[in-house]
Amino acid sequence: MTISFSKAAQSIPPNVFERMDRKVLAARQRGIDVIDLSKGNPDGFPEDFIRSVTRKAVDEPANARYTPFDGKPEFLQAAANWYRNVHGVTLDPQCELFAVEGAVDGLADLFSILLDPGDAVAFADPYYPSYHCMANICGAREVLLPAREDLGWLPDLDAVAPQTWQDVKLLVLNYPNNPTGAQAPLSFFEHAVELAVEHNFVIVHDFAYAGLGVNEQQHSLLEVIEDLPEHHPARDLCVEVCSLSKMYAMAGWRAGFIAGSEQVLDVAKEFHYQMGSMITSFVQDAGVAALNSDQSCVARQAAHYATRRAIVANGLRELGHDLFDSQGGLYVWMRAPQGKSGEQFADELLDKAAVAVLPGTCFGHTGEHYVRLSLLQPDDRLAEAVRRIGACC
């Protein structure tokens, strides 16, 4: 019997990460020692003070019950404290914050409530693949904004025609960026907000890599609207999605929050009440401890990844490879050798060097001649990967 699936189900593209997992597994089953630099799965461990709180919270009888729909009040207040202490942003935890099970969960809510079939959604190319998948499922039309190397892998917002902006319903930003590691100055966010007010579209900032970069260059989208009058239209158009996965090495625990526009959050909450689920109770308690801390644990994470980035980037540059000088996120963005596409180079590295990387085409069109290397391996394995690439290429 043939089952007729929905148009949304039929529009789901292949998951590029799952596809690479299968390639790596097949190579390892042949006895090959693959160094997997394709994953964005943090290999860290939450610090002891976070784990200690979690262990106690597991034994709390109240944590066996369902949590409040919006998230525990303590968790929402801790998120508000984090915004105030780290980014100088004041938020009302009751109406400007909402707990979700990680950034993708929050993004899925927002795509679902903001886009109808045929609506235009804009995001920079290269992009995190989930944006493309979510746009497809919603039946939305993609407006790709090519990021430029000479602009630090940011898109030129002024290169977009006014009529195109007029058609846009949603602009998705992501800085520090996956896959390039680019960071955006505050002026970039300010200009994006000016365009949103002029053309009446919502901005969603995917802030999954908050804290993992150069601190003076780390900006929340909500910093732009902090000092605006209470009823300024920009306040209704700015939303940010944060994750605890990377900042606190809590990826498997699934925790995050949506912040910003009360008008957008009101609808996102109603959608999530019906279609989503809340963060595990004791994980929220862990999040309270992490968000209310002095953030030195995040600084240590950032320094750790900076050390790893130097191992990979400096080593590959010494071999003559062309890399973007990224300082944020968990990746190195590297140009394939002359005459090769990113896909050809990725295949060559897996076949001849036993190093798995993702071709830039996994992230859109602009990355055709690039590959993304993850920093989520121990230092010695990263150094060995560089050695293998040098021997192969």
C-alpha positions as CSV (number, residue, x, y, z in Angstrom):
1,M,0.0,0.0,0.0
2,T,1.3,3.5,-0.9
3,I,0.9,6.1,1.8
4,S,0.3,9.7,0.7
5,F,2.4,12.0,2.8
6,S,1.9,15.7,3.3
7,K,3.6,18.3,1.1
8,A,5.5,19.4,4.2
9,A,6.9,15.9,4.7
10,Q,7.8,15.6,1.0
11,S,9.7,18.9,1.1
12,I,12.2,17.8,3.8
13,P,15.7,17.8,2.3
14,P,18.3,15.3,3.4
15,N,20.1,16.0,6.7
16,V,23.7,16.8,5.7
17,F,25.0,15.9,9.1
18,E,23.3,12.5,9.1
19,R,24.6,11.8,5.6
20,M,28.2,12.5,6.6
21,D,27.7,10.4,9.7
22,R,26.9,7.4,7.4
23,K,30.0,8.1,5.3
24,V,32.3,8.2,8.4
25,L,30.7,5.0,9.9
26,A,31.2,3.2,6.6
27,A,34.9,4.1,6.5
28,R,35.3,3.1,10.2
29,Q,33.6,-0.3,9.5
30,R,36.4,-0.8,6.9
31,G,38.9,-0.3,9.7
32,I,39.9,3.2,8.8
33,D,40.8,5.6,11.7
34,V,38.8,8.6,10.6
35,I,39.3,11.9,12.4
36,D,35.8,13.4,12.2
37,L,35.9,17.1,11.8
38,S,32.4,17.3,10.3
39,K,30.4,17.4,13.6
40,G,29.1,20.4,15.5
41,N,28.6,18.2,18.6
42,P,30.4,19.7,21.6
43,D,32.9,17.3,23.2
44,G,33.1,19.3,26.5
45,F,31.4,18.6,29.8
46,P,29.4,20.9,32.0
47,E,31.5,22.3,34.8
48,D,31.3,20.7,38.3
49,F,29.1,23.4,39.8
50,I,26.5,22.9,37.1
51,R,26.6,19.1,37.5
52,S,26.4,19.4,41.3
53,V,23.1,21.4,41.0
54,T,21.8,18.9,38.5
55,R,22.4,15.9,40.7
56,K,20.6,17.5,43.6
57,A,17.7,18.6,41.3
58,V,17.2,15.0,40.1
59,D,16.4,14.0,43.7
60,E,13.9,16.8,44.2
61,P,10.4,15.3,44.2
62,A,8.8,18.4,42.6
63,N,11.0,17.9,39.5
64,A,9.1,14.7,38.6
65,R,6.1,16.9,37.7
66,Y,5.5,18.9,34.6
67,T,7.1,22.3,34.7
68,P,5.2,25.6,33.9
69,F,4.4,26.0,30.2
70,D,6.6,29.1,29.8
71,G,9.5,27.6,31.8
72,K,10.3,27.7,35.5
73,P,10.1,31.3,36.8
74,E,13.7,30.9,38.2
75,F,15.0,29.8,34.8
76,L,13.3,32.8,33.0
77,Q,14.7,35.2,35.7
78,A,18.2,33.7,35.2
79,A,18.0,34.3,31.5
80,A,17.0,37.9,32.2
81,N,19.9,38.2,34.6
82,W,22.3,36.8,31.9
83,Y,21.0,39.4,29.4
84,R,21.5,42.2,31.9
85,N,24.9,41.1,33.2
86,V,26.4,40.1,29.8
87,H,24.8,42.3,27.3
88,G,23.3,45.2,29.2
89,V,19.8,44.3,28.1
90,T,16.7,44.6,30.3
91,L,14.0,42.0,29.7
92,D,10.7,41.2,31.5
93,P,11.0,37.5,32.2
94,Q,7.2,37.1,32.2
95,C,6.5,38.4,28.7
96,E,9.9,38.8,26.9
97,L,11.4,35.4,27.6
98,F,10.2,31.8,26.9
99,A,12.0,28.5,27.6
100,V,12.5,26.1,24.7
101,E,14.5,22.8,24.2
102,G,17.4,24.4,22.4
103,A,17.8,26.9,19.5
104,V,16.4,24.6,16.8
105,D,13.2,24.1,18.8
106,G,12.8,27.9,19.1
107,L,13.6,28.5,15.5
108,A,11.0,25.9,14.4
109,D,8.4,27.7,16.5
110,L,9.2,31.1,14.9
111,F,9.3,29.9,11.3
112,S,6.0,28.2,11.9
113,I,4.2,31.3,13.3
114,L,5.8,33.9,11.0
115,L,5.7,32.3,7.6
116,D,2.9,31.2,5.2
117,P,3.4,29.4,1.9
118,G,4.9,31.9,-0.6
119,D,6.2,34.3,2.1
120,A,9.9,35.4,1.7
121,V,12.4,34.6,4.3
122,A,16.0,36.0,4.0
123,F,19.2,34.7,5.4
124,A,22.9,34.9,4.6
125,D,24.5,32.3,2.4
126,P,26.3,30.3,3.7
127,Y,23.7,29.3,6.3
128,Y,22.9,26.7,8.9
129,P,21.0,24.0,7.0
130,S,18.0,24.0,9.3
131,Y,16.9,27.4,7.9
132,H,16.6,25.9,4.4
133,C,14.7,22.9,5.8
134,M,12.3,25.0,7.8
135,A,11.7,27.3,4.9
136,N,10.9,24.3,2.7
137,I,8.5,22.9,5.2
138,C,6.7,26.2,5.5
139,G,6.5,26.6,1.7
140,A,8.4,29.9,2.1
141,R,10.5,31.5,-0.6
142,E,14.2,31.9,0.2
143,V,16.0,35.2,-0.4
144,L,19.7,34.3,-0.1
145,L,22.0,37.1,0.9
146,P,25.5,36.2,-0.4
147,A,28.1,36.7,2.3
148,R,31.3,38.3,1.1
149,E,34.9,37.4,2.1
150,D,35.9,41.1,1.8
151,L,33.2,42.0,4.3
152,G,34.4,39.4,6.9
153,W,31.8,36.9,5.6
154,L,28.9,39.2,6.2
155,P,26.3,40.0,3.6
156,D,26.0,43.5,2.1
157,L,22.5,44.5,3.2
158,D,22.6,47.6,1.0
159,A,23.0,45.4,-2.1
160,V,19.5,44.1,-1.6
161,A,16.9,46.0,-3.7
162,P,14.3,47.9,-1.6
163,Q,11.5,46.0,-3.3
164,T,13.1,42.8,-2.2
165,W,13.2,44.0,1.4
166,Q,9.6,45.0,1.0
167,D,8.6,41.4,0.2
168,V,10.6,39.9,3.0
169,K,8.5,38.7,6.0
170,L,11.4,37.3,8.1
171,L,15.2,37.9,8.2
172,V,17.3,35.3,10.0
173,L,20.7,36.3,11.3
174,N,23.3,34.0,13.0
175,Y,26.5,35.5,14.6
176,P,28.9,34.1,15.6
177,N,28.1,32.3,12.4
178,N,27.9,28.6,11.5
179,P,29.7,27.7,9.3
180,T,32.1,30.6,8.8
181,G,32.7,31.7,12.4
182,A,32.1,35.3,11.3
183,Q,31.1,37.9,14.0
184,A,28.9,40.9,13.3
185,P,29.6,44.4,14.7
186,L,26.8,46.2,16.4
187,S,26.5,48.6,13.4
188,F,25.5,45.6,11.3
189,F,22.6,44.8,13.6
190,E,21.6,48.4,13.8
191,H,21.4,48.6,10.1
192,A,19.4,45.4,9.9
193,V,16.9,46.8,12.5
194,E,16.6,50.1,10.5
195,L,15.6,48.0,7.4
196,A,13.2,45.9,9.4
197,V,11.4,49.1,10.7
198,E,11.4,50.6,7.2
199,H,10.0,47.5,5.4
200,N,8.1,45.9,8.3
201,F,9.7,42.5,8.7
202,V,10.8,40.5,11.8
203,I,14.4,39.7,12.6
204,V,15.3,36.5,14.3
205,H,18.8,36.2,15.5
206,D,20.1,32.7,16.1
207,F,22.5,33.3,19.0
208,A,23.5,29.7,19.4
209,Y,27.2,30.5,19.7
210,A,26.9,33.3,22.3
211,G,30.0,33.7,24.3
212,L,32.3,31.7,22.0
213,G,34.3,34.4,20.3
214,V,36.0,37.7,20.9
215,N,34.0,39.2,23.7
216,E,34.2,42.8,22.6
217,Q,32.8,41.7,19.2
218,Q,30.0,39.6,20.7
219,H,26.7,41.4,20.4
220,S,23.1,40.5,21.1
221,L,20.5,41.8,18.6
222,L,18.5,43.1,21.5
223,E,21.3,45.6,22.4
224,V,20.1,47.6,19.5
225,I,16.6,48.2,21.0
226,E,17.6,48.5,24.6
227,D,17.6,52.3,24.7
228,L,14.7,52.9,22.3
229,P,11.3,54.3,23.6
230,E,8.9,51.8,25.0
231,H,6.5,51.8,21.9
232,H,9.2,52.1,19.2
233,P,8.2,49.7,16.4
234,A,11.7,48.0,16.5
235,R,10.8,46.5,19.8
236,D,8.1,44.4,18.1
237,L,10.4,43.2,15.3
238,C,13.4,41.8,17.1
239,V,13.6,38.3,18.5
240,E,16.6,36.3,19.6
241,V,17.1,32.5,20.2
242,C,19.7,31.4,22.6
243,S,21.0,27.9,23.5
244,L,22.9,26.6,26.5
245,S,24.4,23.8,24.4
246,K,27.6,25.5,23.4
247,M,28.1,28.1,26.1
248,Y,27.9,25.5,29.0
249,A,28.7,22.2,27.1
250,M,25.1,21.1,27.8
251,A,24.2,20.0,24.2
252,G,22.6,16.7,25.2
253,W,20.6,18.3,27.9
254,R,18.5,20.4,25.5
255,A,17.9,23.9,26.9
256,G,17.5,27.4,25.5
257,F,15.2,30.3,25.3
258,I,13.5,32.8,23.0
259,A,13.8,36.5,23.9
260,G,12.5,39.8,22.7
261,S,9.3,41.0,21.1
262,E,6.4,40.5,23.4
263,Q,4.0,40.4,20.4
264,V,6.0,37.6,18.7
265,L,6.5,35.6,21.9
266,D,2.8,35.7,22.8
267,V,2.1,33.8,19.6
268,A,5.2,31.6,19.8
269,K,4.0,30.5,23.3
270,E,0.5,29.5,22.1
271,F,2.1,27.5,19.3
272,H,4.5,25.8,21.6
273,Y,1.9,25.0,24.1
274,Q,0.2,22.8,21.5
275,M,3.1,21.6,19.4
276,G,6.1,21.5,21.7
277,S,7.4,20.3,25.1
278,M,9.2,22.0,27.9
279,I,12.8,21.7,29.0
280,T,13.3,18.8,31.5
281,S,12.7,20.2,35.0
282,F,16.2,19.5,36.5
283,V,17.9,20.7,33.4
284,Q,16.2,24.1,33.9
285,D,17.7,24.1,37.5
286,A,21.1,23.4,35.9
287,G,20.5,26.3,33.5
288,V,19.7,28.6,36.4
289,A,23.1,27.9,38.0
290,A,24.9,28.4,34.7
291,L,23.1,31.6,33.7
292,N,23.5,33.1,37.1
293,S,27.2,32.3,37.3
294,D,30.0,34.9,36.7
295,Q,30.4,33.4,33.2
296,S,34.0,32.5,33.8
297,C,33.1,29.0,32.6
298,V,32.1,30.4,29.3
299,A,35.3,32.4,29.0
300,R,37.2,29.1,29.7
301,Q,35.3,27.4,26.9
302,A,36.0,30.3,24.5
303,A,39.7,30.2,25.3
304,H,39.7,26.4,24.9
305,Y,38.3,26.7,21.4
306,A,40.6,29.5,20.6
307,T,43.5,27.2,21.3
308,R,42.1,24.5,19.1
309,R,41.4,27.0,16.4
310,A,45.0,28.1,16.4
311,I,46.2,24.5,16.1
312,V,44.1,24.0,13.0
313,A,44.3,27.4,11.4
314,N,48.0,28.0,12.0
315,G,48.9,24.5,10.9
316,L,46.9,24.7,7.7
317,R,48.2,28.2,6.8
318,E,51.8,26.9,7.2
319,L,50.8,24.3,4.6
320,G,49.7,27.1,2.3
321,H,45.9,26.8,2.6
322,D,43.6,29.8,2.5
323,L,41.4,30.2,5.6
324,F,39.0,32.9,6.8
325,D,40.4,34.5,10.0
326,S,37.4,33.7,12.0
327,Q,37.4,34.2,15.8
328,G,33.9,33.0,16.7
329,G,32.0,29.7,16.9
330,L,33.5,26.2,16.7
331,Y,34.7,26.0,13.1
332,V,37.4,26.8,10.6
333,W,36.2,27.9,7.1
334,M,38.8,26.9,4.5
335,R,39.0,27.4,0.8
336,A,39.5,24.2,-1.3
337,P,42.8,24.1,-3.3
338,Q,42.8,25.8,-6.7
339,G,40.7,23.9,-9.3
340,K,38.7,21.8,-6.7
341,S,35.2,22.3,-5.4
342,G,34.5,21.9,-1.7
343,E,32.8,18.6,-2.4
344,Q,35.8,17.2,-4.3
345,F,38.2,18.3,-1.6
346,A,36.0,16.9,1.2
347,D,35.8,13.5,-0.6
348,E,39.6,13.6,-1.2
349,L,40.3,14.3,2.5
350,L,38.1,11.4,3.6
351,D,39.4,8.9,1.1
352,K,43.1,9.8,1.2
353,A,43.7,11.4,4.6
354,A,40.9,9.8,6.7
355,V,39.8,13.3,7.8
356,A,36.0,14.0,7.6
357,V,35.0,17.6,6.8
358,L,31.8,19.1,5.4
359,P,31.8,20.7,1.9
360,G,30.6,24.3,1.8
361,T,27.7,23.3,-0.4
362,C,26.1,21.8,2.7
363,F,25.5,25.4,3.8
364,G,24.3,26.9,0.5
365,H,25.7,28.2,-2.8
366,T,28.3,30.7,-1.7
367,G,30.5,28.0,-0.1
368,E,30.9,26.0,-3.3
369,H,34.7,26.2,-3.1
370,Y,35.0,25.9,0.7
371,V,34.9,23.3,3.5
372,R,34.1,23.5,7.2
373,L,36.3,21.9,9.8
374,S,35.0,21.4,13.3
375,L,37.2,22.1,16.3
376,L,35.4,19.4,18.4
377,Q,38.2,16.9,18.8
378,P,41.1,16.8,21.3
379,D,44.1,18.9,20.6
380,D,46.3,15.9,19.6
381,R,43.7,14.7,17.1
382,L,43.4,18.1,15.6
383,A,47.2,18.3,15.2
384,E,47.1,14.8,13.6
385,A,44.4,15.9,11.2
386,V,46.5,18.9,10.1
387,R,49.5,16.5,9.6
388,R,47.3,14.1,7.5
389,I,46.0,17.0,5.3
390,G,49.6,18.1,4.7
391,A,50.6,14.6,3.7
392,C,47.6,14.2,1.4
393,C,47.6,17.7,-0.2
